[in-house]
């Protein structure tokens, strides 16, 4: 398992309620102690029930509390420091992403934007939700209305109304958000056109998508509180290139 606990929280953040966020804050501040803590002890320290702890783990896509502790043990074995070479690595990731976008043919996506009756977009985390808002703003400038879906509950409702004449953008860091991929599978079976924006790799969401746009990124650093830092500007770079490529598709000579 190369997926880190912080990345799982980051990619499932919209599904977490206030209790879940408190549990995560407690774990962040007490990682070493939590490594050997029973589910009952963790529940008592967080003033929640043990079933709330279990549901928190499941919202991250884990099988249960034992798998959560397994991730914690992996994390606690490592000492994280900032490597100044990461500045060059981030720059290289952004450059590789831009080079890929420049050379990529967007005509399939542009054609889909023109032919779809309705356009939807959904992001899995806080940054992804901001990217959805930026996508909506960019496409509105060329006369394309994007229906931004807020939260998993709304996403679940909207899957009942989408048809094969619609399209949806799914914006996810890892492409391995189990709940999101469940929605994607339902929509794929209904014939809805799916466009995914994820980090590079052969992830599950890209496999379900009609069109997959990928970018390069990696963990940059861990702060003193073990908070993971990941370069995410690529979400917004893709939005800008989508606008530019559409203008090229429609108006270039």
C-alpha positions, -999 to 999 in steps of 0.1 A, spaced: 0 0 0 16 32 -12 -14 55 -4 -7 75 27 -33 82 54 -32 119 49 -39 114 12 -69 92 20 -83 120 43 -75 146 16 -94 127 -11 -124 119 11 -126 152 30 -161 161 17 -176 130 32 -163 137 67 -187 153 93 -176 173 123 -171 142 145 -148 127 118 -128 159 115 -123 159 153 -112 123 152 -87 131 125 -74 161 144 -69 140 175 -51 113 155 -28 139 139 -19 153 173 -14 118 189 -2 96 161 22 76 182 -3 70 210 -30 60 186 -8 34 170 -14 11 199 -48 24 211 -79 2 210 -110 14 192 -127 18 226 -99 40 240 -98 62 209 -136 66 210 -134 75 247 -106 101 240 -127 116 212 -160 115 231 -177 94 204 -189 59 201 -167 31 187 -191 28 157 -183 64 149 -146 55 148 -154 25 125 -175 47 102 -146 72 100 -122 45 88 -147 32 63 -152 67 49 -115 67 41 -120 36 21 -105 13 47 -120 -20 58 -120 -11 94 -101 1 125 -73 -25 122 -64 -12 87 -64 23 100 -39 13 127 -18 -4 101 -15 29 82 -6 46 114 22 22 121 36 27 86 35 65 91 52 64 125 82 44 112 92 73 90 108 106 99 98 134 75 120 164 66 118 189 38 143 183 10 150 215 -9 152 194 -41 114 192 -38 112 228 -51 128 216 -84 106 184 -83 75 205 -81 87 228 -109 95 197 -130 60 182 -123 43 214 -134 64 216 -165 57 180 -174 20 186 -169 21 217 -191 41 200 -218 15 171 -218 -14 195 -220 2 215 -249 7 183 -270 -26 167 -260 -55 168 -286 -86 181 -268 -109 178 -297 -127 148 -282 -135 168 -250 -144 200 -269 -168 180 -291 -183 165 -260 -188 199 -245 -207 211 -276 -229 180 -279 -239 173 -242 -272 186 -230 -260 192 -195 -226 195 -180 -219 185 -143 -188 186 -122 -179 171 -88 -147 173 -67 -138 150 -39 -119 174 -15 -116 211 -6 -90 219 -33 -109 198 -58 -142 217 -50 -124 250 -56 -112 236 -89 -148 228 -98 -157 264 -91 -129 276 -113 -140 252 -141 -175 265 -139 -162 301 -141 -140 294 -171 -166 274 -191 -193 300 -184 -171 326 -202 -175 305 -234 -213 300 -229 -211 265 -212 -231 262 -180 -215 237 -155 -238 224 -127 -214 221 -97 -225 193 -74 -219 199 -37 -213 169 -15 -218 132 -17 -255 133 -8 -262 157 -37 -241 135 -60 -261 105 -50 -294 123 -58 -282 137 -91 -271 102 -104 -308 94 -107 -315 123 -131 -285 122 -154 -289 107 -188 -267 95 -217 -270 129 -232 -251 145 -202 -215 146 -192 -197 150 -159 -162 161 -148 -149 141 -118 -119 159 -101 -99 136 -77 -63 136 -66 -58 98 -64 -86 85 -85 -91 58 -58 -120 74 -39 -143 44 -35 -175 63 -31 -167 85 -61 -159 55 -82 -192 39 -72 -209 70 -86 -188 68 -117 -197 32 -123 -234 39 -120 -232 68 -144 -210 48 -169 -237 21 -169 -263 48 -177 -242 60 -206 -233 94 -191 -200 106 -205 -173 108 -178 -142 131 -178 -118 125 -150 -90 148 -138 -65 129 -116 -28 125 -109 -9 104 -133 -11 67 -131 -34 37 -139 -60 46 -113 -95 32 -110 -113 64 -119 -93 69 -151 -103 33 -162 -140 42 -157 -137 74 -177 -144 81 -213 -118 109 -212 -89 109 -187 -68 141 -181 -39 134 -158 -12 156 -143 21 150 -125 24 156 -87 38 141 -56 41 146 -19 63 177 -13 68 177 25 56 168 59 53 196 85 60 192 122 24 180 128 29 154 101 5 173 77 11 162 41 18 189 15 9 180 -21 13 204 -50 -23 210 -64 -19 239 -87 -21 215 -116 -59 212 -111 -62 249 -121 -36 247 -148 -57 220 -165 -88 243 -162 -69 271 -180 -57 248 -208 -92 234 -212 -104 269 -219 -75 277 -243 -79 244 -261 -116 250 -266 -110 285 -280 -84 269 -304 -109 242 -314 -137 267 -321 -120 298 -334 -85 291 -348 -79 294 -385 
